[in-house]
Amino acid sequence: MNGIQGKVRTTLAGDSFRVASETFQEPPYAPTDSRARITERPYPEPRGGIMPRVPSKVRIELLKSVKPTVITPESMKGNMADVGLRCPDTSTASLQGAIDEVRSQLMPSHLQAFMVAERTEGVKKQATAAQISPGEALSRLLSDDAQGLVETLQDADHSTQNLALMLAGRHPGTREFVQELVRNDDTAAELLDVVGRPAPNAHPLVERVLGGAGGQRLGLAARVAGLGSPALSFLAGLAEQDVRPLATTTWTPDSTGVVTGPYTAMLGNVIYKDHFAQLPARYQARTQQFPGYSTDLSQGPEFMKTREAVIDFFKKTCTAATTTVATQINGNDLEGLVSTYIEPMQKSVDDYTINKNRLIYLAQNYNPANQTADGVGIIAIDYALSVENYKRKEKHGGDTHQVKLTMMARGIQYPGAIGFSNLCLDNKLITGKCDPICDITKSWYAENPQYGLWPADNTECPPN
């Protein structure tokens, strides 16, 4: 087929198309799941940072997820019941129709996710915002069986609290991700098991990791490092970055690897809103094109039924992700993303209001045989959704609600050796230091020139 540019792609396999003015053949893809079978692009053509098909590769270690997160009527019904939405629009048949409508507009792609997460505010900030004590906030966030941890954790540092909520929190998507991550790590699997039992604070492993018996004298990373558990070290790194995983996607980070943890941290650094705004100037000074893109998908107040509001919100989420990168994101990973959105509210409030964010960590065309990808990237979506008087039903004077959505998205991709070099430089601009993984990766390219050459003009990170 001929390459096309700026047009809708109408087939899934063997289709060539243009990215960054370079024509290439997309690898054949035979979808095995009917959820992914569609014949045309439903969302705007991706407009984001350039991800050209180049010979150069990026090293990254990922594992195929056993059970990626999917949306089901049962999970949606439970979540919507949590926010007080019980009506014909939330029946199983209606919700299945909503899911099918969203799925019909998703397509498979080799730009796939290895984590969907959120940047958290920490327990103490959440408690202050809700005007409750840290202990009460922890009680709401921890699972029923982990309530014995409240006393231990209420005075712990925020990183320790973050890790505890990954291991023993109520969010099902977080627990599913952690289960994937720890499946080959006996120590982490044991800790995950015991924190879900009654009186978890009595277990020596829980005391050591989560701060009992004087463990708070050491920082979280130091406490975890002594256990020899790669999975716990990876989760501790996320906890210190205030990042919490929310869903399982096509790939899961291989915590035993060398580079995936540092990559994840650096991607999180550069996509932070204030940090992202600093990056274009660095590229302009080097007369390089900035590989990032941002977009505003906000909408003014509209009156909508519950089902319409849910579908519209989910579609805008997919659009936000798609328009910030150069290639359509894998549809099943977008499904994992939208599965995280509806969250419980206090039953006493009249308006459903959430102010949240989502992070999507990406790898392009990952090859598990040699643990390389064409590139890595990340998308951040910041959103505020309000549904006025969301409990009102037709018998109360109407079945529509005023819905207002503010949604900002930004994304950046780093292809090949040049891309990873730029990630190192971008991260150094933000943090003021060169991450040690940059020196390790530069040496890897020197030892594996078939995957690309480190740019000679990067003499800053690592320094020559």
Phi, psi and omega in degrees: 000157178279151174290147177232155180223129177071023180235163178289134178273130190250359175226165185262322187245148177064024184262128177260147181204169186256133170228126181056040176063020178238121180277136176211163180265121177288135179301145179303143179222120180250097183298135179258357184239126183297342178299332188263000188271101171220171187239002175207158183287125183272338187250166179305146178306131179306137185237002192282197185307145187292129174234077183287153172281111183231158179297331185292148182235166174244136177279132176199145183248116180228157176239142177295127181289139179286320186219082177299152181290135175231160175269135174232155176303324182295316180292320178294319181297318178297316180295318182288329174296326178300330180261013174087013183264100177228105184198175179305328180292345179249020172290162181302315182296318181293317180293323177298321176297320178295317179297315181298323180295318178291316181299325183297344182254011177255148181224155178287155181200160176269002169269102190238157184266149170242002171188139166245129188214179172225154172269120186266161179267348183092152185298315185294321177292320178296321179295317179298316181296324181272358181058046176228171179282156175304324179297318179292322177298315178298320180299322179289327187271332181278151177295164182301319182287343183261014181297338177294349179274348187303310182297320180295322190268341190295337177251009180285162175291161189295329179294318178296319177298318179300315180296318180300321181287335172290321185277330189222021180277174183277342187290117183295325180295323177296314181297320179297318178298314181298321178299320176296316186294323189265005190297338177247020184233102187298319182295313179295320179297322178295316180297318179300323180291314187285332180289345177265010178257159174302147180053051182295334183292349180276350183277134183303322181293321177295317179301318183291317185278316188262009165104008176287167175053042175079009183296342182293350177294336177255148175291165184301312183301320181292320179296320183284324183302325182288352182271346182066034182246104180301321181295317178293324177296320177297314180295323177296322176298316176298318181300320180288338176270001185059039179245132180236122176294146185235344183204158176260129184247194183307316181241154173238139178305137173273103187292345178278353182284171183271322195253336190297319178299308177298321177302313182301318179295316182293319177299319177297325178294313188285335184274348177305135193309308182293327179289316181303322181294339180277343191288319185305325182298325179294319179290321179298321179296333180261006184053042176249152176284132179290126184274021180244166181206147176225155183210154179246118181243029181291155176222148180286176181300134175224149176266121186218155170283162183305309183299316180298319181296318180296311181298316181298319179296315180298317180296318180295326175300313180296320178297318180301317180292316185295320188281357180258359181229170189273349184221144177306135178278145180308129186299320180295331177286327174295325176296318176300323179296307186290342178293346186266000197275314186284125186232153181297151176234163173295135185293343185278344186276152180269327183253137175274115183224126175228144178227099192224184176212160174223145176239133178238114181266131192235149170227134182263121172056052183292137178245105183292340182295318179246007177054052176226159175221162175295331180181173176234163180194179180206147176235140173240134176237119175254129185215152172226122182239131176229136175238110186287133178048052192294344180273351184294135178244174183302324181291346179262009177116009177156150180246014175252158183226147176284120184245131177230132182231126169249123183218121176240136180229147175215148181212157178210143180231148183231096182272137170060195182297319179296317179297315181293324175302318178293324176299318178298316181291320178297317180295322178295321177300321184282314188266342182083006179214157179269123180294137180304334181295337180293320176294318179299317182288324175300317178295323178298317177297322178297325180276342183228066185297344178295343180259004177129168181242135178295132182301129182293335183277356175270095178250008184261321187214098002280154179291145178289000000 
